[in-house]
Amino acid sequence: MANETNELKANQVEALVKESQTVLVELSEAQQQVIAKMGKSQSDVEAIAKSVLQSRIKGMYKAYKDGAQKELEKMYDDASRRGFKPPTDKATFIKNEMNEVNNLFNKL
């Protein structure tokens, strides 16, 4: 029983670690001077960094999402030209294939 409890705790910790990730940002001396001059705290700087990073990640994923959709459309067209009879029309196929990608994007 104790072994099962320890294994469960280990799995929970592993899942938690997978959910979050710490990113360290090294600021130049000039950046540090500007922050000090403006009277910003470390939590202010962390909030700025987090906001910028979230925005950048969302932008990168949007580009990936757009590319994935174009690639799926191209694959569908190529398969159709080769005689493949898809079970659904192109729009439905793309929508179904893109659901997971879109769901993840919407969580950002």
N, C-alpha and C positions, 0 to 999 in steps of 0.2 A: 504494500500500500504506500509506504514512504517513497519507494522507488518511483511509483507512478506519479505521485505528487511532485517529486523533484523533476521528473521528465515534463510534466505539464507546465511547471513554472519555467523551465528552460525554454519550452516552446513559446510560451507567452512573451518572455524576454526577447527571444529571437524575432518574433513577429513585431514587437514594439521597435526594435532596432531597425527593422526593414522599413517601418513607417516613417521614421525620421532620419535626417541626416544633418550633421553639423558641417557648416562651411566656414572656414577661417579666411578672412580678408585682410591682407597686409596693406596698411595705409602708408603712403609716403610721408616723409617728415613735413612737407608742405601741406599735405592734406590734414595732418594732425594739428598743425598750427592754425589752419583755417577753422577747424572744428573747435579748437580751444578759444579762438578769438570770437567766434559766434556764440560761445557759451553752451554748446550742445553737449549732452551727456552721452555716455556709451549706449544707453538704451535708445536714444534718438538716432544715433548712427546705425545701430542694429536694425531699427525700423526702416531706415532709408535703404540699407543694403538688402533687406528682405523684400521690400517693395520692388526695387530695381531687378532683383534676381527673379522674382515671380513674373514680372512683366516680360523679361527676356526669355524665360522658359516657355511662357505661353506663346510668345512670338515664334520661337523655334518649333514648337509643336504644331502651331497653325501651318507653318510652311511644310512640315512633314505630312500633316493631314491633307493639305491641298495636293501635294505630290502623290500621296497614296491614292487619292481619288482619281487623279489623272491616269496613274498607272493601272488601276483596276479597269477604267474605261478602255484603255488601250488593250489590255488582256482580253476583255470581253469581245471587243471588235475583232481582234486577231483570231480568237477561238471561233467566232461566228463565221469568219471568212474561210476557215479550214473545215467547215461543215459541222461543228459542234452545235447541238440543239440545246441551248440552256433551258432550264425548267421555268424561268421567269424572264420578263422583259428586262432590258438594260437598266432602267431606272430602279426597279425593284431589287435587282441584283446588287447594284452599287449601294443602295440604301441598306440592305441587309449586311453587306460586307463592311460597311463603314460604321455600323452601330457601335461597336466596341471602341473604335478610334474616337468617335464623337462623344461617347460617354466619358471617356478619360479626359478629353479636351474640356468638356463642360464642368468637370470637377476642379479644373484649374481656376 
